[in-house]
């Protein structure tokens, strides 16, 4: 499923892997159980699988999306949820897939959940997902620097992201700054 997703969107090669590893580090730092970490890994690896059904001309569009194109892209969490529910994924894994684009302030999608209504595993993955997306090359923009993406994530704690998840992520990023960053090591490993 991961390979099928990444074949559709070459700009996200290695994305699911990097996001999952970062989310797992966050989960470990937050004291998640082994079962929660397993669900985070399983859901994280396929969180974007619903993009398989997004037409190529929208998925890899080099410019801004129209409102209709954005609506189609925003269907991918529900599409992925439906696909994986038929494959026997467990509820916690499905929650990661469906809710990784929800926002702490309730302005996300698909269900406009807010705060702790959003499952914890999805809140963790959301931070890792956005950071990696910002620091990855996309059809419509060049990658942001680590500093730009870090500042974005920190500035959006309490609006887009769970502040507790951002605090844990920030501590891990700070620790990485004393050596090669996790993001840099993961990007290097997945681009070879």
Order of alpha helices (4+ residues) and beta strands (2+ residues): alpha-alpha-alpha-alpha-alpha-alpha-alpha-alpha-alpha-alpha-alpha
